[in-house]
Amino acid sequence: MKNSIKDRAYWLEVWIRFNSGDRTAFREIYEEFIDPLFAYGSKVSHDRELVKDCIQDVFVDLHRLNPEIKNPEYIEFYLFKSLKNAIIHKTQKEQKMQRLPIEGLEAFDLKFEVEQDQFDIESDRLRVEKLRSILQALDPHKRELLYLKFNSGLNYNEIGQMLNIQADTAKKQIYRLINQIREKHGVQLFELFLIR
């Protein structure tokens, strides 16, 4: 995520400027988080147009409502959570209108950067393929845990809130997953998670 360069203290200052009516602060928030939100939203739903609509709704609400966030330095958490809720709400609404069961939301079709075939070096190709198969074998909840840990910039408390579990539970589950992958498949393979 681009905002890894900037810390949460920086985003607290941006949020304070935004709440004071600074339009450039709103633009900065939008430009910084639009791509990570689309990447995350695309994992929650395969419907790209729905994701785009929901992102637009999140930013329209943000601009219109100027919400008071208890911990505004956690702006990425607020945006991720708002987007996930918007996607779920809109999908449920559409499914009710069509009288069809809700599908796709729990699948979390996670693709880490290593799954994007961005490695041109032949020696890494086999490890990338192995990691891809490991990720695809995980259940959707575990895939989302790993995605949020390595791709969102959220802390354990926020990850727990995103997934409706306790922060300690999120931390333990992620720790267990990391250890299982390391023990079963080796440290070198796991290090591919960390390549940005």
MOGIUR-V719281 format. One record per helix or strand of 2 or more residues. SS is the DSSP state (@ for helix, = for strand). FROM is the first residue (numbers start at 1). TO is the last residue. If there is no record, write none. Layout:
# MOGIUR-V719281
SS/FROM/TO, SS/FROM/TO
This chain:
# MOGIUR-V719281
@/2/4, @/8/19, @/23/44, @/48/65, @/72/98, @/113/116, @/122/137, @/140/151, @/156/162, @/167/185, @/187/194
